Amino acid sequence: MSIRNLMLGSIERIKKELPKVYSKDLLELLFRQLYCKIRSLEVAGIAQRQTASTYLKELERIGLLHAIKIGREYYYINVKLLDILVK
């Protein structure tokens, strides 16, 4: 699977399962780096803290991201993107 195909599949899945969460900026952020955190969404101007937290938790719930707690911070990993880059 290519990164482009993964991105297109993610767009369709988010639009279908989480239409209120979908935004082009959010999706680009998820594919710009292997992980993101609440602060990443805040800095990018996508959402405020509470909304960013909700978005990331919802994306984890449908399986697009995987949360890992390091210290006091949660990092949301785009595991499928990581798998493609490792191969």
N, C-alpha and C positions, 0 to 999 in steps of 0.2 A: 504494500500500500504506500502511496506517495503522500507527502505532506499536503499537497493540493487536494487530493481525494479525501484525506482525513478532515481537512478544513471544510470542504464542501459538505461532507457528511455531518459534520458538527453543526453547520449552519442549519441544515434541514432538521436535524434532531432538536435543536434549541427552538427553532421557529414552531415546530410541531408540539413539543412537550412543555416549553416554557416561553410562550410568546411575549410575556411581559418582561422577561429578562433579556431577550435578544437585542443586541445593538452591534453594529459593525465595529465600533471602537472596542467593545468588550471582546469580541471574537478575535480581533487583531492582537489585542494584548495577550490573550491566551496562547497565541501562536508566535509571539515575538520572543518569548522566553519560556523556559521549561516549567517555571512555577510562577505563581503570583500570590500576593497576600492582600488583605483588606486595604492596606496603605497604598498598594499599587493602583487600585481602582480609584482611590481618593486623589492621588497625585495626577492621574490621567484625566481627572474631571468626569469620570463615568458615573460615580455615585458617592454619596456621603457614607460615613462609617457603617451605620446600621443597615442601609440598603446594600452596600457592598458585601457585608457579611451574609445577608440573605441570598444574594445572587450566587456567591461562591458555594454556600451550603446546598443550594438547589442544583447547581451544576455537579456537585459531588453526588447528590442523591440520584441523579439520572446516569451517573457513571462516567461523566466526561472528565472529572477531576478526582484526585485522591488527596485527602487532607492528612498532613503529618504535623504533629505538634512538636516544636522545638523550643524549649524554654517556655515563655509565655505567649509565643506567637504561633499561629497556624500558617503553614505553607500549603498551597493547593497546587499539586503536581499534575501536569498534563502527561500522564503515563504513556498514552498511545504515541504522542509526539516523541517522547523520550525513547520508546522502543524503536521507532523509525530511525532516529538519529544514531542509535547505538549500532544498528545493523550496517 
